[in-house]
Amino acid sequence: MAEVIERLDDWGKPAWIAVMVLGFVVFWPVGLAILAYLIWSGRMGCGRNGEISRWQARMAERWGHKRGNWGMYGRGYPSSGNRAFDEYREETLRRLEEEQREFRDFLDRLRMAKDKAEFDQFMAERRNRARNTSSDEPGPEQL
């Protein structure tokens, strides 16, 4: 069973969707069970707050591994025969990877700031509500 799941993961979302539709056609509870599994496992890529799903992370890891094996992408580019160009390419790729990392960090900080602002707003409203309800009750001087 794990081998089937792994193979479907290799083929991606279209394979999972096809299996789910086939499950609905054969016997609807099977299709419903597959749909529930896809949502529960995060394979549909519906992460909260833009988080990468486990399926997407796994696919990125697998493709990164395969790129290294192919020797055609990333750090494994074959030499062009021109050392100056090869150094330029490596430096450009390194710079782009650094910019990508900085941008991801920026987005994480932005999400954290937004979450903090929303939480602070909630707490301020809660404090104001608590003050308003306590000031509405008659105190000893109002009796």
N, CA, C and O of each residue as an XYZ file, in Angstrom:
572
protein
N       0.824     -1.184      0.000
C       0.000      0.000      0.000
C       0.877      1.260      0.000
O       0.599      2.222     -0.716
N       1.932      1.236      0.811
C       2.827      2.390      0.868
C       3.496      2.627     -0.483
O       3.769      3.766     -0.862
N       3.754      1.545     -1.199
C       4.376      1.675     -2.519
C       3.422      2.366     -3.498
O       3.848      3.183     -4.315
N       2.145      2.039     -3.412
C       1.149      2.673     -4.282
C       1.052      4.163     -3.961
O       1.014      4.997     -4.866
N       1.012      4.491     -2.684
C       0.943      5.899     -2.274
C       2.170      6.651     -2.748
O       2.064      7.773     -3.243
N       3.332      6.039     -2.599
C       4.573      6.682     -3.034
C       4.576      6.900     -4.549
O       5.013      7.947     -5.026
N       4.092      5.922     -5.296
C       4.037      6.060     -6.752
C       3.065      7.167     -7.152
O       3.355      7.951     -8.055
N       1.915      7.232     -6.483
C       0.954      8.303     -6.773
C       1.545      9.668     -6.413
O       1.312     10.652     -7.115
N       2.304      9.725     -5.325
C       2.985     10.973     -4.953
C       3.975     11.386     -6.033
O       4.115     12.571     -6.334
N       4.662     10.405     -6.616
C       5.609     10.717     -7.694
C       4.893     11.315     -8.897
O       5.423     12.211     -9.554
N       3.693     10.826     -9.188
C       2.945     11.325    -10.336
C       2.265     12.649    -10.033
O       1.959     13.408    -10.953
N       2.020     12.941     -8.749
C       1.476     14.239     -8.358
C      -0.034     14.285     -8.208
O      -0.714     13.259     -8.177
N      -0.534     15.508     -8.118
C      -1.960     15.736     -7.879
C      -2.869     15.133     -8.941
O      -3.905     14.567     -8.593
N      -2.525     15.230    -10.224
C      -3.434     14.648    -11.225
C      -3.701     13.158    -10.998
O      -4.819     12.689    -11.212
N      -2.691     12.424    -10.573
C      -2.874     10.992    -10.319
C      -3.810     10.781     -9.133
O      -4.678      9.909     -9.173
N      -3.634     11.578     -8.076
C      -4.496     11.454     -6.908
C      -5.944     11.797     -7.265
O      -6.878     11.135     -6.813
N      -6.115     12.823     -8.069
C      -7.468     13.219     -8.468
C      -8.112     12.127     -9.317
O      -9.294     11.828     -9.155
N      -7.336     11.533    -10.222
C      -7.860     10.452    -11.055
C      -8.281      9.254    -10.196
O      -9.338      8.666    -10.422
N      -7.458      8.902     -9.223
C      -7.795      7.770     -8.342
C      -9.042      8.098     -7.531
O      -9.887      7.228     -7.320
N      -9.166      9.335     -7.077
C     -10.336      9.728     -6.304
C     -11.603      9.645     -7.164
O     -12.621      9.111     -6.721
N     -11.540     10.171     -8.386
C     -12.701     10.111     -9.281
C     -13.050      8.656     -9.577
O     -14.224      8.286     -9.562
N     -12.053      7.840     -9.844
C     -12.294      6.421    -10.077
C     -12.946      5.775     -8.857
O     -13.839      4.940     -8.997
N     -12.501      6.162     -7.664
C     -13.124      5.649     -6.441
C     -14.586      6.035     -6.338
O     -15.414      5.222     -5.926
N     -14.918      7.271     -6.710
C     -16.322      7.684     -6.711
C     -17.141      6.892     -7.728
O     -18.292      6.542     -7.469
N     -16.546      6.615     -8.878
C     -17.268      5.884     -9.922
C     -17.515      4.442     -9.480
O     -18.619      3.924     -9.649
N     -16.511      3.799     -8.922
C     -16.638      2.400     -8.526
C     -17.593      2.258     -7.339
O     -18.549      1.485     -7.403
N     -17.339      2.995     -6.264
C     -18.153      2.899     -5.048
C     -17.936      4.191     -4.287
O     -16.837      4.427     -3.784
N     -18.951      5.034     -4.187
C     -18.779      6.393     -3.693
C     -18.101      6.496     -2.330
O     -17.356      7.455     -2.127
N     -18.304      5.573     -1.370
C     -17.576      5.713     -0.105
C     -16.050      5.608     -0.277
O     -15.296      6.205      0.490
N     -15.606      4.856     -1.275
C     -14.166      4.747     -1.535
C     -13.635      6.104     -1.995
O     -12.595      6.559     -1.520
N     -14.345      6.745     -2.912
C     -13.937      8.071     -3.370
C     -13.946      9.076     -2.249
O     -13.055      9.921     -2.163
N     -14.942      8.999     -1.387
C     -15.020      9.904     -0.245
C     -13.863      9.663      0.723
O     -13.299     10.613      1.267
N     -13.512      8.405      0.937
C     -12.381      8.085      1.816
C     -11.073      8.621      1.231
O     -10.234      9.147      1.962
N     -10.900      8.490     -0.075
C      -9.680      9.007     -0.709
C      -9.633     10.524     -0.598
O      -8.575     11.090     -0.322
N     -10.769     11.191     -0.809
C     -10.820     12.647     -0.667
C     -10.456     13.070      0.758
O      -9.687     14.012      0.950
N     -11.004     12.379      1.746
C     -10.681     12.692      3.143
C      -9.194     12.486      3.406
O      -8.568     13.297      4.088
N      -8.633     11.422      2.877
C      -7.203     11.168      3.058
C      -6.360     12.270      2.417
O      -5.372     12.715      3.001
N      -6.745     12.710      1.222
C      -5.992     13.759      0.540
C      -6.012     15.063      1.331
O      -4.991     15.741      1.446
N      -7.155     15.405      1.864
C      -7.255     16.642      2.645
C      -6.494     16.492      3.957
O      -5.742     17.387      4.343
N      -6.682     15.369      4.643
C      -6.031     15.152      5.937
C      -4.506     15.128      5.816
O      -3.804     15.668      6.671
N      -4.003     14.510      4.767
C      -2.549     14.352      4.625
C      -1.877     15.600      4.070
O      -0.650     15.700      4.099
N      -2.659     16.555      3.565
C      -2.082     17.775      3.002
C      -1.605     17.608      1.570
O      -0.896     18.472      1.054
N      -1.975     16.524      0.923
C      -1.509     16.280     -0.441
C      -2.177     17.193     -1.471
O      -1.702     17.300     -2.601
N      -3.262     17.845     -1.092
C      -3.926     18.754     -2.028
C      -3.271     20.130     -2.019
O      -3.660     20.993     -2.806
N      -2.291     20.360     -1.152
C      -1.554     21.615     -1.154
C      -2.341     22.785     -0.608
O      -2.123     23.922     -1.026
N      -3.243     22.535      0.310
C      -4.065     23.599      0.888
C      -3.522     23.959      2.265
O      -4.227     23.826      3.266
N      -2.275     24.412      2.322
C      -1.686     24.765      3.609
C      -2.264     26.052      4.169
O      -2.734     26.903      3.415
N      -2.232     26.197      5.479
C      -2.716     27.414      6.123
C      -1.642     28.482      6.051
O      -0.451     28.185      6.144
N      -2.067     29.726      5.884
C      -1.177     30.893      5.889
C      -0.040     30.759      4.896
O       1.066     31.240      5.144
N      -0.303     30.109      3.775
C       0.719     30.002      2.756
C       1.826     29.023      3.073
O       2.838     28.988      2.373
N       1.656     28.232      4.109
C       2.682     27.249      4.443
C       2.754     26.201      3.343
O       1.750     25.885      2.704
N       3.917     25.681      3.134
C       4.079     24.636      2.132
C       3.565     23.329      2.729
O       3.847     23.009      3.884
N       2.823     22.593      1.946
C       2.268     21.340      2.440
C       3.350     20.264      2.488
O       4.417     20.402      1.890
N       3.049     19.200      3.208
C       4.003     18.098      3.291
C       4.252     17.503      1.919
O       5.376     17.119      1.596
N       3.190     17.424      1.100
C       3.342     16.855     -0.239
C       4.265     17.731     -1.076
O       5.155     17.221     -1.758
N       4.059     19.059     -1.030
C       4.901     19.960     -1.800
C       6.344     19.895     -1.320
O       7.266     19.916     -2.135
N       6.549     19.817     -0.011
C       7.905     19.722      0.523
C       8.563     18.420      0.069
O       9.741     18.393     -0.287
N       7.776     17.343      0.090
C       8.328     16.053     -0.333
C       8.704     16.086     -1.813
O       9.752     15.575     -2.207
N       7.841     16.691     -2.624
C       8.136     16.764     -4.056
C       9.361     17.642     -4.312
O      10.194     17.314     -5.158
N       9.473     18.746     -3.591
C      10.641     19.608     -3.754
C      11.908     18.847     -3.377
O      12.934     18.961     -4.048
N      11.826     18.072     -2.300
C      12.975     17.285     -1.868
C      13.341     16.226     -2.905
O      14.516     16.035     -3.219
N      12.323     15.535     -3.438
C      12.595     14.491     -4.426
C      13.175     15.072     -5.701
O      14.136     14.533     -6.250
N      12.590     16.182     -6.183
C      13.098     16.776     -7.419
C      14.479     17.345     -7.215
O      15.312     17.293     -8.120
N      14.738     17.890     -6.037
C      16.082     18.378     -5.742
C      17.085     17.247     -5.768
O      18.202     17.403     -6.262
N      16.676     16.092     -5.227
C      17.549     14.919     -5.227
C      17.793     14.441     -6.653
O      18.920     14.104     -7.015
N      16.735     14.411     -7.461
C      16.883     13.946     -8.835
C      17.730     14.913     -9.649
O      18.518     14.488    -10.494
N      17.573     16.219     -9.398
C      18.394     17.180    -10.129
C      19.869     16.922     -9.879
O      20.690     17.022    -10.791
N      20.201     16.587     -8.634
C      21.595     16.285     -8.327
C      22.072     15.049     -9.061
O      23.221     14.985     -9.498
N      21.186     14.061     -9.199
C      21.547     12.840     -9.911
C      21.681     13.075    -11.408
O      22.519     12.451    -12.060
N      20.871     13.963    -11.956
C      20.921     14.204    -13.383
C      22.178     14.967    -13.784
O      22.637     14.864    -14.921
N      22.726     15.725    -12.858
C      23.943     16.461    -13.165
C      23.726     17.595    -14.151
O      24.673     18.030    -14.807
N      22.492     18.085    -14.268
C      22.216     19.128    -15.245
C      21.751     20.421    -14.592
O      21.766     21.468    -15.238
N      21.345     20.379    -13.348
C      20.757     21.544    -12.707
C      21.511     21.881    -11.435
O      22.289     21.076    -10.922
N      21.267     23.090    -10.931
C      21.862     23.490     -9.661
C      23.367     23.497     -9.754
O      23.932     23.963    -10.744
N      24.011     22.992     -8.745
C      25.468     22.983     -8.672
C      26.090     21.956     -9.615
O      27.306     21.950     -9.807
N      25.271     21.091    -10.200
C      25.801     20.024    -11.027
C      25.832     20.347    -12.511
O      25.891     19.435    -13.336
N      25.794     21.637    -12.872
C      25.862     21.972    -14.288
C      27.178     21.475    -14.875
O      28.235     21.608    -14.258
N      27.104     20.911    -16.054
C      28.357     20.529    -16.702
C      29.107     21.788    -17.140
O      28.503     22.831    -17.386
N      30.391     21.674    -17.228
C      31.212     22.811    -17.626
C      30.895     23.203    -19.068
O      30.703     22.355    -19.940
N      30.847     24.519    -19.287
C      30.594     25.015    -20.645
C      31.890     25.083    -21.450
O      31.866     25.295    -22.662
N      33.007     24.903    -20.774
C      34.295     25.032    -21.438
C      34.891     26.417    -21.238
O      36.074     26.626    -21.509
N      34.095     27.354    -20.771
C      34.548     28.711    -20.514
C      34.477     28.938    -19.011
O      33.391     29.071    -18.448
N      35.639     28.982    -18.360
C      35.673     29.091    -16.906
C      35.082     30.397    -16.414
O      34.449     30.421    -15.359
N      35.269     31.477    -17.145
C      34.702     32.760    -16.729
C      33.171     32.680    -16.713
O      32.531     33.165    -15.780
N      32.592     32.068    -17.745
C      31.137     31.923    -17.779
C      30.650     31.004    -16.665
O      29.643     31.290    -16.017
N      31.363     29.898    -16.441
C      30.974     28.973    -15.372
C      30.983     29.662    -14.015
O      30.071     29.460    -13.213
N      32.010     30.479    -13.747
C      32.066     31.215    -12.483
C      30.924     32.223    -12.386
O      30.309     32.369    -11.330
N      30.640     32.919    -13.491
C      29.537     33.875    -13.520
C      28.207     33.173    -13.239
O      27.391     33.667    -12.459
N      27.992     32.016    -13.879
C      26.764     31.262    -13.682
C      26.623     30.827    -12.222
O      25.557     30.977    -11.625
N      27.699     30.291    -11.654
C      27.655     29.847    -10.262
C      27.372     31.011     -9.322
O      26.573     30.873     -8.395
N      28.009     32.149     -9.543
C      27.793     33.330     -8.703
C      26.353     33.830     -8.835
O      25.731     34.202     -7.841
N      25.823     33.839    -10.061
C      24.448     34.281    -10.277
C      23.464     33.347     -9.592
O      22.510     33.804     -8.962
N      23.685     32.056     -9.708
C      22.804     31.096     -9.041
C      22.878     31.239     -7.526
O      21.856     31.177     -6.842
N      24.077     31.428     -7.006
C      24.228     31.619     -5.561
C      23.491     32.874     -5.111
O      22.808     32.861     -4.087
N      23.627     33.967     -5.876
C      22.966     35.222     -5.534
C      21.443     35.065     -5.584
O      20.735     35.563     -4.709
N      20.945     34.376     -6.604
C      19.500     34.161     -6.710
C      18.969     33.305     -5.566
O      17.886     33.569     -5.042
N      19.725     32.283     -5.179
C      19.309     31.457     -4.050
C      19.282     32.276     -2.769
O      18.374     32.117     -1.952
N      20.261     33.145     -2.585
C      20.301     34.017     -1.410
C      19.117     34.984     -1.412
O      18.489     35.197     -0.374
N      18.809     35.569     -2.569
C      17.658     36.472     -2.665
C      16.361     35.734     -2.379
O      15.465     36.270     -1.728
N      16.262     34.508     -2.865
C      15.067     33.710     -2.606
C      14.933     33.437     -1.110
O      13.839     33.546     -0.555
N      16.019     33.089     -0.467
C      16.008     32.827      0.973
C      15.620     34.094      1.741
O      14.824     34.034      2.678
N      16.187     35.248      1.339
C      15.848     36.508      1.998
C      14.374     36.847      1.807
O      13.725     37.338      2.731
N      13.846     36.588      0.616
C      12.434     36.879      0.354
C      11.532     35.982      1.197
O      10.530     36.447      1.740
N      11.878     34.706      1.309
C      11.094     33.809      2.168
C      11.135     34.285      3.616
O      10.110     34.273      4.298
N      12.303     34.704      4.094
C      12.410     35.233      5.453
C      11.551     36.482      5.614
O      10.889     36.660      6.637
N      11.563     37.350      4.597
C      10.742     38.552      4.633
C       9.265     38.195      4.729
O       8.533     38.780      5.528
N       8.821     37.230      3.912
C       7.419     36.816      3.965
C       7.063     36.227      5.323
O       5.972     36.470      5.839
N       7.978     35.453      5.905
C       7.728     34.904      7.238
C       7.582     36.018      8.267
O       6.687     35.979      9.112
N       8.474     37.022      8.191
C       8.378     38.151      9.130
C       7.086     38.937      8.902
O       6.456     39.393      9.856
N       6.699     39.093      7.648
C       5.472     39.807      7.319
C       4.253     39.075      7.882
O       3.358     39.696      8.456
N       4.226     37.747      7.712
C       3.113     36.959      8.263
C       3.086     37.052      9.782
O       2.017     37.158     10.383
N       4.258     37.011     10.401
C       4.330     37.102     11.852
C       3.839     38.466     12.321
O       3.104     38.551     13.305
N       4.235     39.539     11.630
C       3.786     40.887     12.002
C       2.274     41.014     11.850
O       1.610     41.613     12.695
N       1.735     40.452     10.780
C       0.291     40.503     10.570
C      -0.422     39.741     11.675
O      -1.400     40.235     12.238
N       0.057     38.545     11.990
C      -0.552     37.758     13.059
C      -0.481     38.502     14.389
O      -1.444     38.511     15.156
N       0.672     39.130     14.659
C       0.831     39.870     15.918
C      -0.116     41.059     15.964
O      -0.725     41.321     17.001
N      -0.250     41.785     14.852
C      -1.159     42.934     14.813
C      -2.601     42.493     15.042
O      -3.343     43.141     15.780
N      -2.997     41.387     14.406
C      -4.354     40.879     14.607
C      -4.567     40.451     16.049
O      -5.626     40.707     16.622
N      -3.571     39.804     16.640
C      -3.693     39.373     18.025
C      -3.757     40.580     18.956
O      -4.578     40.606     19.872
N      -2.905     41.576     18.736
C      -2.922     42.780     19.566
C      -4.268     43.492     19.460
O      -4.792     43.982     20.460
N      -4.835     43.552     18.239
C      -6.145     44.173     18.053
C      -7.207     43.397     18.829
O      -8.062     43.996     19.481
N      -7.156     42.087     18.761
C      -8.107     41.255     19.496
C      -8.003     41.516     20.995
O      -9.017     41.691     21.671
N      -6.775     41.543     21.511
C      -6.590     41.759     22.951
C      -7.076     43.155     23.366
O      -7.675     43.310     24.430
N      -6.816     44.177     22.522
C      -7.275     45.534     22.842
C      -8.800     45.583     22.867
O      -9.382     46.189     23.766
N      -9.451     44.955     21.897
C     -10.912     44.919     21.884
C     -11.443     44.174     23.101
O     -12.450     44.567     23.689
N     -10.780     43.127     23.462
C     -11.203     42.347     24.631
C     -11.077     43.170     25.908
O     -11.968     43.153     26.757
N      -9.951     43.900     26.038
C      -9.778     44.764     27.224
C     -10.847     45.857     27.254
O     -11.415     46.143     28.308
N     -11.122     46.471     26.093
C     -12.140     47.518     26.034
C     -13.523     46.968     26.383
O     -14.301     47.631     27.069
N     -13.821     45.782     25.921
C     -15.097     45.149     26.240
C     -15.198     44.901     27.742
O     -16.244     45.130     28.349
N     -14.104     44.432     28.331
C     -14.098     44.158     29.770
C     -14.275     45.461     30.548
O     -14.988     45.473     31.552
N     -13.653     46.548     30.119
C     -13.789     47.849     30.801
C     -15.214     48.375     30.666
O     -15.781     48.897     31.626
N     -15.792     48.236     29.472
C     -17.141     48.739     29.242
C     -18.169     47.984     30.067
O     -19.103     48.591     30.591
N     -18.016     46.680     30.192
C     -18.979     45.909     30.979
C     -18.816     46.205     32.457
O     -19.801     46.223     33.195
N     -17.587     46.439     32.904
C     -17.395     46.746     34.327
C     -17.852     48.158     34.644
O     -18.279     48.402     35.772
N     -17.786     49.109     33.706
C     -18.232     50.473     33.972
C     -19.754     50.581     33.859
O     -20.337     51.525     34.392
N     -20.416     49.625     33.170
C     -21.871     49.631     33.069
C     -22.538     49.172     34.363
O     -23.681     49.536     34.639
N     -21.836     48.385     35.143
C     -22.404     47.904     36.405
C     -22.369     49.035     37.431
O     -21.381     49.766     37.504
N     -23.407     49.189     38.208
C     -23.402     50.273     39.197
C     -22.381     50.032     40.308
O     -22.296     48.945     40.879
N     -21.627     51.059     40.588
C     -20.653     50.980     41.658
C     -21.251     51.481     42.955
O     -22.411     51.892     42.962
N     -20.505     51.465     44.063
C     -21.043     51.878     45.365
C     -21.463     53.358     45.361
O     -22.411     53.726     46.055
N     -20.774     54.205     44.592
C     -21.132     55.619     44.577
C     -22.366     55.874     43.742
O     -22.999     56.917     43.906
N     -22.739     54.960     42.846
C     -23.918     55.136     42.008
C     -25.186     54.663     42.680
O     -26.274     54.986     42.203
N     -25.098     53.900     43.785
C     -26.277     53.397     44.488
C     -26.853     54.413     45.363
O     -27.854     54.157     46.032
